[in-house]
């Protein structure tokens, strides 16, 4: 599962880079570059990813509808995987449901 999570995070990185989301891109890039598995697990349940205002789920790529849809699809995939593993942020399920309701 860990390798699948890394693949999803790398795909999220590409979408963020394509959309010029430098802050969020660097946040994830630094975690992946450190190659510390514990940091990856902490990040995928963090408020930086799944929180409210200012989080990737809430704010990233809002000005680019096409890339936002790609991001939401990746977050749905990641969130569903996390729920199966019971490694979630309290908001993960809410965000995944919200993205699915919008057509994801």
N, CA and C of each residue as an Amber inpcrd file, in Angstrom:
protein
   312
   0.8170000  -1.2060000   0.0000000   0.0000000   0.0000000   0.0000000
   0.8560000   1.2630000   0.0000000   1.9660000   1.2200000   0.7100000
   2.8280000   2.3970000   0.8070000   3.2640000   2.8680000  -0.5770000
   3.6670000   1.9480000  -1.4350000   4.1080000   2.3320000  -2.7790000
   2.9700000   2.9460000  -3.5940000   1.7530000   2.4640000  -3.3990000
   0.6030000   3.0500000  -4.0860000   0.3530000   4.4730000  -3.6050000
   0.5260000   4.7000000  -2.3190000   0.3640000   6.0420000  -1.7640000
   1.4120000   6.9830000  -2.3470000   2.6390000   6.5060000  -2.4310000
   3.7030000   7.3230000  -3.0250000   3.3600000   7.6620000  -4.4740000
   2.8540000   6.7050000  -5.2260000   2.4720000   6.9570000  -6.6200000
   1.3790000   8.0220000  -6.7140000   0.3940000   7.9330000  -5.8450000
  -0.6840000   8.9350000  -5.8520000  -0.1170000  10.3080000  -5.4970000
   0.7220000  10.3700000  -4.4760000   1.3190000  11.6500000  -4.0920000
   2.1690000  12.2290000  -5.2240000   2.8790000  11.3870000  -5.9450000
   3.6600000  11.8700000  -7.0850000   2.7560000  12.3930000  -8.2030000
   1.6150000  11.7550000  -8.4100000   0.6540000  12.2570000  -9.3910000
   0.0480000  13.5770000  -8.9350000  -0.2240000  13.6850000  -7.6430000
  -0.7180000  14.9590000  -7.1030000   0.3320000  16.0450000  -7.3340000
   1.5960000  15.7080000  -7.1170000   2.6820000  16.6640000  -7.3630000
   2.6540000  17.1890000  -8.7930000   2.4840000  16.3140000  -9.7680000
   2.4690000  16.7310000 -11.1690000   1.3250000  17.6960000 -11.4390000
   0.1660000  17.4010000 -10.8820000  -1.0000000  18.2620000 -11.0850000
  -0.7650000  19.6240000 -10.4310000  -0.2320000  19.6140000  -9.2200000
   0.0490000  20.8770000  -8.5360000   1.0850000  21.7040000  -9.3020000
   2.1110000  21.0420000  -9.8070000   3.1400000  21.7410000 -10.5810000
   2.5410000  22.3370000 -11.8480000   1.7240000  21.5500000 -12.5530000
   1.0840000  22.0340000 -13.7800000   0.2160000  23.2620000 -13.5100000
  -0.3610000  23.3250000 -12.3180000  -1.2350000  24.4370000 -11.9690000
  -0.5340000  25.5920000 -11.2820000   0.7770000  25.5000000 -11.1460000
   1.5260000  26.5900000 -10.5390000   1.3360000  26.7290000  -9.0430000
   0.9320000  25.6520000  -8.3910000   0.7190000  25.6680000  -6.9350000
   2.0300000  25.3660000  -6.2230000   2.9400000  26.3230000  -6.2350000
   4.2970000  26.1250000  -5.7320000   4.3300000  25.7630000  -4.2440000
   3.5190000  26.4280000  -3.4310000   3.5460000  26.1590000  -1.9900000
   3.1760000  24.7060000  -1.6910000   2.0460000  24.2690000  -2.2370000
   1.5990000  22.8960000  -1.9880000   2.5430000  21.8870000  -2.6360000
   3.0510000  22.2290000  -3.8200000   4.0080000  21.3610000  -4.4970000
   5.2320000  21.1390000  -3.6080000   5.8070000  22.2200000  -3.1000000
   7.0090000  22.1120000  -2.2680000   6.7430000  21.3560000  -0.9740000
   5.5700000  21.5430000  -0.4180000   5.2010000  20.8390000   0.8110000
   5.3000000  19.3250000   0.6070000   4.7030000  18.8290000  -0.4530000
   4.7260000  17.3900000  -0.7280000   6.1080000  16.9590000  -1.2250000
   6.7230000  17.7520000  -2.0830000   8.0440000  17.4090000  -2.6110000
   9.0440000  17.1990000  -1.4760000   9.0180000  18.0890000  -0.4740000
   9.9430000  17.9670000   0.6570000   9.7210000  16.6680000   1.4240000
   8.4950000  16.2880000   1.6020000   8.1750000  15.0440000   2.3230000
   8.6750000  13.8380000   1.5320000   8.4320000  13.8340000   0.2400000
   8.8660000  12.6980000  -0.5850000  10.3810000  12.6630000  -0.7370000
  11.0160000  13.8160000  -0.8170000  12.4710000  13.8550000  -0.9540000
  13.1870000  13.3630000   0.2980000  12.5740000  13.5890000   1.4570000
  13.1960000  13.1430000   2.7110000  13.2330000  11.6210000   2.8230000
  12.3520000  10.9460000   2.0890000  12.3030000   9.4850000   2.0740000
  12.0950000   8.8640000   3.4620000  11.4370000   9.6100000   4.3390000
  11.1160000   9.1070000   5.6720000   9.6680000   8.6230000   5.6600000
   9.4950000   7.3170000   5.7470000   8.1590000   6.7330000   5.6490000
   7.2220000   7.3000000   6.7180000   7.7130000   7.5110000   7.9190000
   6.8720000   8.0710000   8.9820000   6.3160000   9.4350000   8.5980000
   7.1190000  10.2490000   7.9180000   6.6610000  11.5710000   7.5000000
   5.5400000  11.4710000   6.4610000   5.6260000  10.4870000   5.5870000
   4.5640000  10.2790000   4.5910000   3.2660000   9.9040000   5.2950000
   3.3370000   8.9690000   6.2480000   2.1290000   8.5640000   6.9770000
   1.5310000   9.7450000   7.7380000   2.3820000  10.5610000   8.3440000
   1.8870000  11.7440000   9.0580000   1.2310000  12.7210000   8.0970000
   1.8410000  12.9190000   6.9360000   1.3040000  13.8670000   5.9740000
  -0.0750000  13.4500000   5.4650000  -0.2450000  12.1680000   5.1460000
  -1.5240000  11.7730000   4.5420000  -2.6970000  11.8560000   5.5170000
  -2.4080000  12.0190000   6.8080000  -3.5070000  12.2290000   7.7630000
  -3.5010000  13.6680000   8.3030000  -2.6930000  14.5090000   7.7110000
  -2.5070000  15.8710000   8.2240000  -3.6190000  16.8260000   7.8000000
  -3.7010000  17.9210000   8.5420000  -4.5910000  19.0060000   8.1600000
  -4.0610000  19.7630000   6.9510000  -2.7540000  19.6620000   6.6780000
  -2.2150000  20.2700000   5.4580000  -2.8720000  19.6620000   4.2290000
  -3.1660000  18.3820000   4.2850000  -3.8100000  17.6990000   3.1650000
  -5.3310000  17.7350000   3.2710000  -5.8800000  17.3460000   4.4180000
  -7.3210000  17.1220000   4.5680000  -8.0400000  18.1470000   5.4480000
  -7.3460000  19.1830000   5.8660000  -7.9760000  20.1360000   6.7780000
  -8.9650000  21.0640000   6.0940000  -9.2860000  22.1080000   6.7800000
 -10.2060000  23.1090000   6.2590000  -9.4700000  24.1670000   5.4660000
  -9.7940000  25.4210000   5.7380000  -9.2190000  26.5430000   5.0110000
  -7.6980000  26.4780000   4.9940000  -7.1420000  26.6030000   3.8000000
  -5.6950000  26.5590000   3.6280000  -5.1400000  25.1910000   3.2950000
  -5.9500000  24.1520000   3.3990000  -5.4710000  22.8010000   3.0890000
  -5.4800000  22.5620000   1.5800000  -4.7790000  21.5490000   1.1690000
  -4.7670000  21.1650000  -0.2390000  -6.1790000  20.8060000  -0.6980000
  -6.9010000  20.0490000   0.1070000  -8.2640000  19.6530000  -0.2650000
  -9.1770000  20.8570000  -0.4720000  -8.9720000  21.8810000   0.3310000
  -9.8670000  23.0380000   0.2950000  -9.4370000  24.1030000  -0.7170000
  -8.1390000  24.3110000  -0.8970000  -7.6770000  25.4950000  -1.6160000
  -6.9420000  25.2720000  -2.9320000  -6.3130000  24.1340000  -3.1010000
  -5.4250000  23.9570000  -4.2540000  -6.1850000  23.9560000  -5.5750000
  -5.6540000  24.6940000  -6.5190000  -6.1000000  24.6930000  -7.9210000
  -7.5370000  25.1770000  -8.1210000  -8.0240000  26.0200000  -7.2480000
  -9.3950000  26.5110000  -7.3830000  -9.5960000  27.3440000  -8.6420000
  -8.5260000  27.9330000  -9.1720000  -8.6250000  28.7680000 -10.3690000
  -8.4640000  27.9930000 -11.6670000  -8.3160000  26.6740000 -11.5690000
  -8.1250000  25.8570000 -12.7660000  -9.0330000  24.6310000 -12.6660000
 -10.2130000  24.7450000 -13.2610000 -11.2350000  23.7030000 -13.1150000
 -10.7440000  22.3200000 -13.5560000 -10.0700000  22.2430000 -14.6830000
  -9.6230000  20.9390000 -15.1940000  -8.6220000  20.2770000 -14.2550000
  -7.6420000  21.0550000 -13.7910000  -6.6570000  20.4860000 -12.8750000
  -7.2650000  20.2110000 -11.5070000  -8.2180000  21.0410000 -11.0960000
  -8.8920000  20.7920000  -9.8140000  -9.6220000  19.4520000  -9.8670000
 -10.2650000  19.1530000 -10.9640000 -10.9620000  17.8660000 -11.1090000
  -9.9550000  16.7150000 -11.0260000  -8.8070000  16.8460000 -11.6910000
  -7.7760000  15.8010000 -11.6070000  -7.3080000  15.6270000 -10.1650000
  -7.0930000  16.7530000  -9.4740000  -6.6670000  16.6940000  -8.0770000
  -7.7110000  15.9860000  -7.2300000  -8.9650000  16.3450000  -7.4010000
 -10.0270000  15.7170000  -6.6110000 -10.1060000  14.2200000  -6.8780000
  -9.9080000  13.8020000  -8.1180000  -9.9290000  12.3730000  -8.4380000
  -8.7880000  11.6470000  -7.7090000  -7.6260000  12.2620000  -7.6760000
  -6.4920000  11.6670000  -6.9590000  -6.7410000  11.6420000  -5.4530000
  -7.3530000  12.6900000  -4.9340000  -7.6610000  12.7140000  -3.5030000
  -8.7290000  11.6820000  -3.1450000  -9.6730000  11.4480000  -4.0370000
 -10.6660000  10.3860000  -3.8200000  -9.9540000   9.0390000  -3.7260000
  -9.0500000   8.7980000  -4.6640000  -8.3010000   7.5340000  -4.6720000
  -7.4790000   7.3860000  -3.3840000  -6.7770000   8.4280000  -3.0110000
  -5.9660000   8.3980000  -1.8000000  -6.8430000   8.2370000  -0.5640000
  -7.9000000   9.0180000  -0.4790000  -8.7880000   8.9520000   0.6790000
  -9.4340000   7.5890000   0.8400000  -9.8800000   6.9950000  -0.2520000
 -10.4790000   5.6580000  -0.1770000  -9.4630000   4.6340000   0.3050000
  -8.2360000   4.7560000  -0.1830000  -7.1850000   3.8430000   0.2610000
  -6.9280000   4.0320000   1.7590000  -6.8720000   5.2720000   2.1940000
  -6.6500000   5.5500000   3.6070000  -7.7810000   4.9940000   4.4740000
  -9.0140000   5.1340000   4.0070000 -10.1480000   4.6230000   4.7880000
 -10.0920000   3.1010000   4.9070000  -9.6550000   2.4370000   3.8450000
  -9.5130000   0.9800000   3.9130000  -8.4490000   0.5860000   4.9340000
  -7.4230000   1.4290000   5.0990000  -6.3390000   1.1400000   6.0340000
  -6.6090000   1.7250000   7.4180000  -7.6770000   2.4860000   7.5490000
  -8.0190000   3.1820000   8.7880000  -6.8890000   4.1140000   9.2410000
  -6.3290000   4.8400000   8.2720000  -5.3010000   5.8570000   8.5220000
  -5.8300000   7.1630000   7.9390000  -6.7060000   7.8240000   8.7090000
  -7.4140000   8.9780000   8.1770000  -7.3380000  10.1870000   9.1110000
  -7.5410000  11.3230000   8.5200000  -7.7910000  12.5630000   9.2150000
  -9.3010000  12.5830000   9.5030000  -9.7460000  13.2610000  10.5600000
 -11.1910000  13.3210000  10.8140000 -12.0070000  13.8700000   9.6380000
 -11.3760000  14.6180000   8.7340000 -12.0990000  15.2020000   7.5980000
 -11.9730000  14.3980000   6.3020000 -11.1770000  13.3530000   6.2700000
 -10.9470000  12.6110000   5.0250000 -12.2530000  12.1370000   4.4010000
 -13.0900000  11.4780000   5.1700000 -14.3460000  10.9360000   4.6290000
 -15.2420000  12.0560000   4.1080000 -15.2990000  13.1710000   4.8370000
 -16.1170000  14.3010000   4.4070000 -15.6320000  14.8510000   3.0690000
 -14.3160000  15.0030000   2.9220000 -13.7850000  15.5130000   1.6620000
 -14.0390000  14.5470000   0.4990000 -13.7990000  13.2670000   0.7270000
 -14.0230000  12.2860000  -0.3390000 -15.4970000  12.3210000  -0.7560000
 -16.4000000  12.3610000   0.1950000 -17.8360000  12.4400000  -0.1170000
 -18.1580000  13.7090000  -0.8860000 -17.5790000  14.8130000  -0.4830000
 -17.8040000  16.0880000  -1.1580000 -17.3240000  16.0410000  -2.6070000
 -16.1450000  15.4900000  -2.8110000 -15.6120000  15.3890000  -4.1760000
 -16.4770000  14.4580000  -5.0270000 -16.9280000  13.3650000  -4.4630000
 -17.7970000  12.4520000  -5.2020000 -19.1290000  13.1090000  -5.5600000
 -19.6720000  13.9020000  -4.6460000 -20.9300000  14.6050000  -4.8870000
 -20.8120000  15.6020000  -6.0290000 -19.5990000  16.1310000  -6.2410000
 -19.3700000  17.1030000  -7.3230000 -19.1040000  16.4010000  -8.6540000
 -19.1240000  15.0910000  -8.6450000 -18.9780000  14.3730000  -9.9030000
 -17.7110000  13.5770000 -10.0450000 -16.9220000  13.4680000  -8.9740000
 -15.6550000  12.7450000  -9.0360000 -15.8010000  11.2610000  -9.1270000
